[in-house]
Amino acid sequence: MTVVQYSVNNQKTWDQFVRLSRNGTFLLERSFMDYHANRFSDCSLMVYDGVVLSDEERDFALGSDGLIALFPANWVEEERCVYSHQGLTYGGLIIGMDVTQVQVLEAMHAIMRYCMDMLQARRVVYKPIPYIYSAIPAQEDLYALFRIGAKLTSRSVSSTVPLRSPLKMRTLRIRQARKALEHDLYIDRLLENDTQGIHEYWTLLTEVLRQQHGVAPVHTEEEISLLISRFPREIRVFLVRHESTVVAGCVVFICRQVAHVQYIAAGQQGREWGALDLLFRHLITEKFKNLDYLDFGISTEQGGQKLNEGLIFQKEGFGGRAICYDTYTIPLDRDVVNSLDTAPSANQSERMKFLYLKAVNDSFEPQLSIAIGDVLRSGWYLQGDANKRFSAHFAEYCGAAHCIPCGNGLDALTLILRSYVALLGWDSESEVIVPANTFIATVLSITQSGLRPVLCEPDIDDYLIHPAQIEPLITPRTRAIIVVHLYGRVCDMQPIRELASKHGLRLIEDAAQAHGAKYRGERAGHLCDAAAFSFYPAKNLGALGDAGAVLTDDAELARMVSMQNNYGYSEKYVCRCKGLNSRMDEIQAAVLDVKLPRLDADNERRRQLARLYLSEIDNPLVILPQMPKNPEEHVFYVFPVRCPARDELLRYLRSKGVDTQIHYPIPPHHQEAYSEFAELHLPITDRIHKQILSLPMSPMMSETQIMRITELVNNFNISQ
């Protein structure tokens, strides 16, 4: 991550990012923020990912390429404190639409390091942007605050009306509003350049705040007049008059899909005659009915620590709900700040694990713990709502009609085959063609279903089953082909589909390593008659234990799989076939449902890291995997390389502190369990299994770690 302090040269880039971000509002554009310039020392920051800038480049206008976040901030020298952002109700991290949780953690880490190293700050005061202002209300920065040990130091409470589902409008405070009309009150929107109207209202507001709360408005009359003139579309003043006298009113800041009401005031006459009821009915039912929320702003009593009577009145009377504006303090302790780093440092002496599984799961907190807690509190642990939700979401994600969760990936394949045996009458002589270099589970599923595996040589270039190798293996006993999207790359399905159709064969996907991969616009899981997934914890979409699923468009197959995975029951205790006990528990389903929305972003991060490996590794002893013409065809479950001196390379990397794995050291036909295949001549499979080695790959890894590994791989030679 590269952190650059904002300068006026970058105003255009800053404002463009705010408008296109996930959670920026016009209140965080420079033209609004800069009115504070005479009171605060601006130290706002811009965060770039994957961009290296020289000192000279930092002084010039920067583009938006690689810009992932903005941090609006002020610096108070005497306090050695960075405030985000003084003068505003909120001002937390502004995040790009496609930024991942990992990138947010890295950005916050880089920002805090900058504050310590460049400003010598001792603490940061942070005001998160409330979720109602976000296009995608996930608020990844709250997890970063949790990780860094931020302390909640104050909480201001607002009352917010969801405009998409308010109370029945025909009865909304109607009696009070009628009273206002009976007294000839009317609503008057302040026009541009109406300085007299602003003066009248600010006089009323100042008097009401002084009498009721003993405070003055944050803005002066001159400031609010200036802001209204600069933002006539975003800042509006609505007044309630009796004859020509202002009796009540408010200022509204229009931010994305939220109308934020500030400076609500009513004089004694306005309060008695229901002026605010008339005004708020108008704002809710007419003026802002096409927005998502009307936010009534924070209380001023006791520093916003409780709802005052006015906000209680608004909340109860207008169908609102409480929303919190929080302030956190972050002590800048270097050890604590470094805990935000998403992976161990790239120090050459530190051991680099093959997979940082805890870091992966930590990056989904606190949502993961919340989801698990919800299951525990529900009292329902099998075949409940969590399974239903995940099944529906994963089926929709893959484009399939049916998703049947089960215990693991092996069971998923076995359930498909056993169901076909039951539905189609396959016998023990029936053959299933399967790639010879697959993980043993694919072959086990065939034999456990009472069928015969026929091992097929893969392509040496992409390690996938090859159509030209399949057809010679087809006999009158062949019933199905299992394709394995090995290492995260989908097979070339079109010629295989044509081959299966030509011979009347069922086509089954082992998609256990290809969650989210696409072939010609279709996702893995929807490329064949049926598909099996594993959600083993290390997978791209991983549970916290074993779990799997079957996907299909075939309703009859789905019905049979649903019976097979639950003892063969057609209904409780009514056993129609000899089934299995293979059900996904509710905790795993809840965990997967939390992780699924981030799968595409995590897969893209894997592709980014793979591209770095591919561009930087340059050793004639090391054969790299191919990046397909369409990158979406590969999700890099692992990053496999081949080396004639594989074992020497493995030992060398291990001696340098880098763990690797072999996927897989022994092919199925050389396993003792399948001694009947020992005499098979499969030279391509044998070469792959003797040479293959997987380098570390995880969306949690940094570019620095990848570069450390590539440097070691490039330095390897056989003499070592």
Buried (B, 14 or more C-beta within 10 A) or exposed (E): BBBBBBBEEBBEBBBBBBEEBBBBBBBBBBEBBEBBEEEBEBBBBBBBBEBEBEEEEBEEEBEBEBBBBBBBBBBBEEEBBBBBBBBBBBBBBBBBEEBBBBBBBBBBBBBBBBBBEEBEBBBBBBBBBBEBBBEBEBBBBBBBBEBBBBEEEBBBBBBBBEBEEBBEBEEBBBEBBEBBEEBEBEBBBBEEEBEEBBEBBBEBBBEBBEEBBEEEBEBEBEEBBEBBEEBEEBBBBBBBBBEEEBBBBBBBBBBBBBBBBBBBBBBEBBBEBBBBBBBBBBBBBEBBEEBBBBBBBBBBBEEBEEBBEBBBBBBEBBBBEEBEBBBBBBEBBEEBBEEBBBBBEBEEEEEBBBBBBEBBBBBBBEBBEEBBEBBEEEEEEEBBBBBEBBBEBBBEBBBBEBBBBBBBBBBBBBBBBBBBBBEEEBEEEBBBBBBBBBBBBBBBBBBBBBBBBBBBBBBBEBBBBBBEBBEEBBEEBBBBBBBBBBBBBBBBBEBBBEBBEEBEBBBBBBBBBBBBBBBEEBBBBBBBBBBBBBBBBBBBBBBBBBBBBBBBBBEEBBBBBBBBBBBBBEEEEEEBBEBBEBBBBBBBBBBBBBBBEBBBBBBBBBBBBBBBBBEBBEBEBBBBBEBBEEBBBBBBBBBBBBBEBBEBBBEBBEEBBBBBBBBBEEBBBBBEEBEEBEEBEBEBBBBBBBBBBBBBBBBBBBBEBBBBBBEBBBEBEEEE
